[in-house]
Amino acid sequence: MQVLATDPAGIVAEAERLRGELGDDLYVKIPITEAGLHAIGILKGRGVNVTATALYSKAQGLLAIAAGADYIAPYFNRMESLDIDISATITSLARFIERQGKKRTRTKVMAASFKNVAQMSAAFDAGADAATIQPALLRAAISTPDITNAVRQFSADWYETFGTASLP
């Protein structure tokens, strides 16, 4: 759930309200702005799970990591549309996190804002740990004609070999 407030006090209040209504397992989405970074620091001090969102640059990612965000969410398609090298950004942030080690940061890269399967693959190739993906895009990833044809061919081969359409 993402907060709507734009000032630190409002962000913290909305995050606490969401957490109170939805439980401690909630990851509150907070945009990486000056106010958002201030609020992230306060909320992490209170044990609130935070996803730092609206990430468009390495600098924003580094600041969110320093503030203690659990996840940073670079916007893949949006950055790509602005001719920002998103794969290089994710790789750089993932390497920085790895160099810090688990004792210094537990931040993970959760890529977001995909328009196609190739972008999802590129995010993971670049080092993303997780992703937010629309259900329609997940369906597209597993329902190409090649997959359907492979399943049909396997079934046909099975029937030709064993004379049944199902397992005995």
HELIX and SHEET records of a PDB file:
HELIX    1   1 PRO A    8  LEU A   22  1                                  15    
HELIX    2   2 GLU A   34  GLY A   45  1                                  12    
HELIX    3   3 LYS A   58  ALA A   67  1                                  10    
HELIX    4   4 PHE A   76  SER A   81  1                                   6    
HELIX    5   5 ILE A   86  ARG A  104  1                                  19    
HELIX    6   6 VAL A  117  ALA A  126  1                                  10    
HELIX    7   7 PRO A  135  ILE A  142  1                                   8    
HELIX    8   8 PRO A  145  PHE A  162  1                                  18    
SHEET    1   A 5 TYR A  27  PRO A  31  0                                        
SHEET    2   A 5 ASN A  49  LEU A  55  1                                        
SHEET    3   A 5 TYR A  71  PRO A  74  1                                        
SHEET    4   A 5 LYS A 108  ALA A 111  1                                        
SHEET    5   A 5 ALA A 130  ALA A 131  1                                        
END                                                                             
